[in-house]
Amino acid sequence: MLLSIGMIIKNEEENLPRCLDGIKSLLDMMNGEAELIITDTGSTDRSVEIAKTYTDRILHFEWCNDFAAARNVSLDAAAGEWFMFLDADEVIMEPEKIADFFLSGEYREYCSATLSFRNYSDVEANMYTLFFAPRLTRKNPGTKFIGVIHEHFSDFSVPVKQIEARVDHFGYVSDPDNALSRSKYERNYPLLLKELENRADDPMVYLQLSEATAIFEPEKSLEYIAQGIDVAKKLNHYSYYTLCFKRIKHLTAYDRYDEALEYIDEYLSTVHEPMGTDIDVYACKGYINFAKKNYSVAIDAYSSYIKMYQGFVKGQYRTLDTLLTSMSFTSEAKMIGCVNNAVIAAIKSDKYNTARALLKNLPLKKYMDNENYIHIRIKQELLIMHGLMNFSYAASLLSEFSDIMYRQSFFNSLLRHITHGNDGEKITAALIKQKFPAPVISALKIFVETRGTLSDERKIAIIKELKELVRQAPELKNLIKYIAASSLRVPDSAEKQGTNSEFEMLAKTVKENIRRLIDDGHEAEAEKTLAEYEKLCPNDEEIIDFRMALGIAEKETFNLN
């Protein structure tokens, strides 16, 4: 038999069916060359009953606060040449890649292997950290699990195969109040302190202690990181770089930017071959400098991050440090966030060609399903065109969008440019020359005409034309509404019924105040007012405009688990 899969469980009836369905798919693909062994450590729910519907290899272990001892029960009973372990809150999403590793015979070239874990932090499964978890090894006579907690193989050795098989981990998704984190902290911390007594010269114990205490004892976590760095440095151990980033990440999470930047400079000045941890460090450097409005430095740091991220996706920088803990900035969502910040920094610095070059890292067609990003992208594209005073790309950009929602967003964003006091007329004239659909050209021409003096007869004729244009192209609704309200003094249906509600009037006043504060250079006060407004009207599209005008960082989720 080629592969044994081992699990330890306790009261996992909610997670087990999803987890075991993924394992069953792998077992089916292995054509009898794999087995599943489950060790129960004292379940009082339906876990064992559920497990029996997937395997008859159910073992029992009396819990003794030793995860390695529990894992070794399954390992000792395994008949496979290789052993792989999973937890009940983990789901194999790409079992075919694991099966192919064995059935193709590729396994003969390696001693161990990793799987690509996504550690999710949100219910929508968008935000995650990436971890190449060392979960498979050849089963040799001396193979065993070690470590009372954060247990691992005793002989995980090279050459290591990074199997690009995705495994989703949902352990912290349903933990909004850190209740699960608290219980794990209360369980793990005492065990790790005992482990430290026997392994005081092991930097990995300090790394685990720092992670265990990060949320509930942040200063203690920093102390463990510093101790681990000292030990790793003496041993010349690659965990040195992981621990250095942990300190940077920790300080950044608590907005201790100046301290974090000092350690970033120290890290980057240390001579070493490019490694996976560098990706996270460059991302943090970009984020901090962006938040501090040091835009040129932020652009350079983000550019280094983007280059290394793209290499990482292609298989580069898969160094040993990436096997120690989750990487923070190697998900697609983080990539989008970093590029977005870099583009805003370039726009704020009037480096519009740089901004356009940065956007090429996010091909538009690839992200059409990401509604939030597309709305931001439209605004950025038009800001760049305005900055360059070159709108020749506008019609081509519009043609990318078939969804009326995105087309509406395009025209809503375009409106602020054609009404811009200094440049509006030039921009409108340039747009009329582009290959827009006929209704768009007609609306723009009417907009130009309404800037002049109109007879009542012509106003009535224009009103009829505008109604027809809205029928032909509903996405023009707000543009046409603006033309009617500002130039023709024709109230819309809502205004016919009376004035805006008090809430709408208040929102309008607050937004006008934010604009005035930005124009007067009072950015700190504008940010404060905007934060309050976001709580009241979180879905207002203009919030994005304000954030971009202020250069506010999209706050990263620095998950300290």
N, C-alpha and C positions, 0 to 999 in steps of 0.2 A: 504494500500500500504506500502511495506517495505522500499523502498529507493527512495529518490529524488536526482537527480544529478543537480547541479547548475553551471552555467558558466557566466562570464562577458566577453564581447568581444568589440573590436573596431578595425575596419580595419584589419581583420585577414583572408582575403580570401585565402591567400596562405596556411595557416596552417589548416584551419577549416576542409576540407574534410578528411584529415588523422586523425585528432583528433576525429571527429564525427563518422567516420567509426568504431573506437575502441569502442566508447560509444554505438553505435548501436548494436555491437556484445553483449555487456553486457545487454542491454535492451532486446534483443531477448532471451537471456538465462534466464532472470528473469521472463519470462512468464506472463507479465502484472503486476508484482509486483514492477515495477520501472518506473520513469518518468524523462524526461529531460526538464529543464527550462533554457532558455538562456536570459540574460539581456544585451541588447545592449546599449552602452554608447555614441553613436553618430557616428556610422560608415558611411563613405561616399563611400565605395567600395561595393562589392557584398556580404559582410559578411551576412547581414540579409537574402538576397535571398538564399544563400547557407544553412543557418540555417533552413529556412522554409521547406527544403526538408527532414529534419530529425525530426522536432518537430513543433507542432503548438503553443507551449508555449513560445512565444517570447514577452519579456517585454522590456520596454524602460525606461532609466534613464538619467536625465540630469547631466552630469559629474560635480562634485564639489570638485575635489581633495581629495576624501575620498573613499578609496577602500572598507573599511568595510561597508559604507553606500550603495555602489553599490551591494555588495554581499548580504546584508540583503534584497534587493528587491526579489531576487530568494528564499532566505530562508523563507521569510514571506509568499510566495505563495506556498510553498512546502506542499504536502499532505502526504509525507512518514514519517514513524516512525524514519528513519535515514536520515541524509543529508550528501552528499558528494560533494566536489567542485573540479573542474579542470580548467586549463587554455588552451587556444587554441594551444599552442606550446607543449602540453603534449599528449602522446598517450598511451592508455591502451594496453599493450602487452599480458597480461594474464587475460582476463576478467573472465574466468571460476573460478578463485580462489576467486574473489569477489562474484560472483554469488553463489558459494558453501557456503561461509560464511553465507549468508542469507537463502538460500533454505534448508540447512541442519539443520537450527535452532540454529546454534552456536552463532548467534548474540545475543541471549537472555542472554548469560553469560557475556556480555561486555557492557561498557558504551561508548566506543570510539574505534577507530582503525586507524592504519597507513598503508600506501602503500609504496612499495619499489621503490623509484625514482632513476633513473640513469640520472644525469645531464651531458650530453655529451659536449665535447669541441672540437671534431674533426669530419670532414665530414665522415670519415670511421667508426665512431661510435665504436672506440676502447677505447678511453680515457674518463673516466667519474669519477665523485665522486658519492658516494652513500648517500642517504638521506631517512630516514624513516619518511616520511612526514605525519603529523597528519591531515588527510583529511576527516575522517568520524566521526560523532558523533550522539548520540541519539538526536532527536529533542524534547527538553523539552520546557515548556512555557517560560522559561527565556533564552533559547538559542539564541545567536546572535553573529555576528562578531564584533570584536573590533580592533582598530588600524587603523589610517588613511592610513598606509602603512604596508606591511608585516602583513596583517590582519590575525586574527586567532579566533578560537571559544572561547567564553567566559567561557564555561563549559566543556572543554576537560578533562575528568576525568577518573580515574581508576575504574575497570580494563581495560587496553588497550590491544587490539588484534593487533599483528603485522601480517597483512595479507601479505603473501609472493607473492603478485601480482606485477609484474614488470610494471612500467610506465616509458616511455622514454621521457626525456625533452630535446628539441633541441633549446632552447632559445638563446644560445650563440655560436652555431656551425657556423653560418654565420656572425661572428663578428671578422674577423681577425685583423682589425685595431681599435678595441674597440669602433667603432662608436655607436653600440647599448649600450654598457656599459656607454659611455659618456652621451647619452641621458637619460638613467635611472638614472645616477648620478645627472644630472641637474634637473631631475624631483623629485627624491626621497630625496635628501639631504635637501632641504628647508622644505619639509614636516616633515622629521624626527627632524629637529631642533625645529619646532613648537611642535611636540610630546614630545620632551625633556622638554619643559616648564611645561608640565602637569605630566610627569612621570620621574622626575629626580631621583627617588628612585627605578627605574626598570632597572635591569642590562641588560634586553633584548634590551632596546632602545640603550644602548651603543654598544651592539653587532651589532645591525643593522646599527648604525652610522659608526662603524669601517669597516663593509663590504661595505657600500656605498662609503666610501672615500679611500678604500685600493689602488686602481689603480692610482687615480689622485691626492690624497693628502696623501701619505704614512705616513708621520710624524704625520699628524692629526689623521690618523687611529690608530696609536700606542697610541696617547693620549687618544682617546676614549676607547681603550682596557684597559689601565691602570685605567681609571676612573671606568669602568665597573667592573674590578676586585675588586676595593676597595668597591664598593656598594655590589657586590655579597658576598664578604667575611664577611661584616657586617651582611648581612641577612642570612648567611650560606646557600646560594642558589647554587644549582648544576650547574648553568651556570658559576660558578667560574672556573671549570675545562675546559669548552669549551673556555672561554675567554683566559685562560692561553695558551691553544694550539694555539689559533688564533695569539697570540703574537709570539709564537715559529715559527709558519708557516710563518708569515710575515717577521720576521728577517731572516729566512732561505732563503726565496725567494729573498732577497736582499743581500745574501752572507754575512750576519753579523753573522758568525758562532759562534764566541766566546760568544757574547751576548746570542744567542739562547741556547747554551750549559749551560750557567748559569741558565737560566730559566727552562731548561729541568731538571737539577739536583734539582732545587727547587720544581718543579712539582712532580717528582718521590719520593722525600723525604717527601712529604705531605701524612700523613696517610689517606688512603681511601680504600674502597672496589674496586676491579678491575672493570673498566668501559670501555665503548666503546672508549672514548677519549684516553685512554692509548695506544691503537693500533696505532693511529696516532703519538703520542709522541715517542714511541719506533722506529717507522719508520724514523722519523726525526733525532733521535739520531744516528741511524745506518747510514743514509745518510750523515750527517755532518762529522761523524768520518771517514767514508769511503773517503769522499772528502779530508779530512785532513790527510789521510793515517795512521790513528790510527786503524789499521786493527783488532787487538784483541778486542778492545772496540766495533768496528762496528759489528763484528761477534756476540758478546754477545747481542747487542741491536737488531740486525736483528733476532736472534734466539727467543728472547722474542716476537718480533713482529709476527713472523711466527706462534708461538704457540697460541697467542691470535687471530690472523686472522683465524686460523683453527677452533678455538672455536666459533668465531663470525659467521662463515659460518654455523655452526651447531646450531646456535640460542642462544649462550651465549653472555654475555656482551651487551645485548640490553637494556641498561640503559637509564634513562631520558635524559642524555646529548646528546644522539644520535638523539633526536627529535628536537634539537635546530638549527642545521645547517648541511650542507653536511659533510660527513666523507671523508677524502682525500685519504686514503690508503686501502680501503676495496674492490677495484675492482680487477678483475683477472689480468689485465695488471699491476697494481701496485705491486701485489704479485710477479709476474714474475720478475719485475724490482728489487725488494728488495732481492729476493733469488739470482738473478744473481749477484748483487753487493756483497752479502755475500760470494758467491762461489769464486768470483774473489779475495776478501780479504783473503780467506782461501788459495787459490793458491799462492797469493803473499807472504803469511806468511809460505809457505811450509807445511801447514796443510792439506795434501791431503786427509786423511781419513775424516776430518771434511768437506772438500769440497764435497766428495762423499755422505756423510750423508745428507748434505744440498740439494743436487740434488734430493734426494728421495722425497722431498716435491713437486716436479714437475714431475709426472709420464710422461715419454716420449710419450707414445701413446696418451695421452690427448691433446698434443700440436702439433700434426703432421700438422695441418693446419696453424700454426703460423710460416711462413717461416723464418722470421728474427730470431726468438728465436731458431729454430732448427739448423741454421747455427752456432749460438753462442754455443749452447749446444754441438755440435759435437766437437768444438774446446776445450771446457772445459773438456769433457770426456777424450780426448786424452792427454791434459795437465796433468790431474790427473794420467792417466796411466803412463805417462813419469815420473812424480814426484815420483811415487811409484816403477818405473821400473818394472811394471807388466802389460803386454799387453794381458793377457789371456782373457780379456773381449772384445777385439777388434772385433773379428769375430762375436760375439753375438750382439754387437752394430750395426755392419754393417747390420746384418740380419733384424734389425728393420725397415730398409728403403727400400721400394719398388720403391719410386720415384727416377729416375735417377739423378735428380738435387741434392737430398740429398746424394746420393751415390758418386757423383762427389765431393761434398763438403767434404765428409769423406776422400777421397783419396787426395784431395788438402791439407787438414789439416795434414793428415798422412805424407805427403811428407817432411814437415819441421822436423819431428821427425826422420825419417830414414836417413835424410841427416845431422843430428846433429853431429857435429864434434866428441864429446867424446862418445856419446852413440849410434850413428846411427847403427853401425854394430851389437851391442848386440840386439837392438830393432828389426832390420830386421831378425836376426836369430830367435828371439822369435816369430815373426809374422809368419814365414814360418811353424812353428810347429802348428799353429792354424788351425781351420777348416774353412778356407776361401774357396770360390769357386775356381775351378781349374785355371781359367785365372789369378786370383790374385796371387796365389802361383807361377805360372809360371813367372809372371812379377817380383815378388820379387827375385826369383832365378836368373833371368837374371840380375837384378840390382846388386846382389852380384857378379855375374860372371864378369860384366863389370868393377868392381873395379880392376880387374887384367889385365894382358897383353893379348891382343887379336890379332889374325892374321887377315889380311884383309878378308880372306875367312870366318872366323868365324863372323866377323862383318856383312858381307853381309847376312849370315844365320840368325843372330839375328834380323837384320832389317826386314826380311821376317816374323819371328816369332812375332815381335812386331806389325806389320801391322795386322796380323791375330788376335792377342789379342785385339787390338782396335776394330776390327770388332765384336768379341765375347762379349766384355765388354767395351762399349763406355765410361763408367765412369772412365776408367783407362787412358784416353787420356792424361791428364797433367802429370801423373806419367811417362808414356811411353815417352812423349815428353821430359821430363827431362832426362831420361836415354839416349835417342838418342842425345840430345844436349850436355850433359856433358861428356858422355863416348864414343859415337860413332861419334861425330862431324858430325851428319847428320842434315842439316838445314831443318826446316819445310817449308811448302809451302809459308808462308808469307816471310820467310827469303830468299827463292829462288827469290822472286820478288824484293828484295832489302833490305836495312837496315830498321830498325824500323823508324817510323816517329819521327820528332823532339819532338813532344809532349810525345810520349811513352818513348823516351830516357830521357827526362826531368823528367817524373814521376819516372822512375827507379832510377835516380840520387837522387831525393828527398827522396825516400824510403830508399835508402842506407844511406843517411845522417841521417835519423831518427833512423835507427838501430844503427849507430855509436854513436849517442848522447845517446841512451839508454844504450848501452854497456859501455860507458865512465862515466855514472852516471849523465849526464846533463839532468835530467828529465824535468825540467821546460822549457828548450829550445826545447826539443823534443816535448812536448805538444803543444808549440806554432807553431812549424813547422807542426805538424800533423793537427792542426786546419786549417791551410792554405791549406794543401793538401786535406783535406776533402771537402773544397769548390770546388776544381777543379775536384776531382774524388770521389764523394760521394758513388759510388757503388763498389769501390775496396774492395774485401774481406779481404785484408791484413789490412785494417783499424781496423777491430775487433781485430786482433792479436796485433796491436800496442796499442790499448786502454787497452786490458787486460794486456799487459806487463807493461804499465804505471800505471795501477790501477785507470784509470779515471772513475769517477762516471757517470752512465747514468743519465743525468740531469733530475730530476723530474719536472713535470709540477705543480708548486705550484699556482694553479688557485686562485686568490685573490677575485674573484667575490663573 
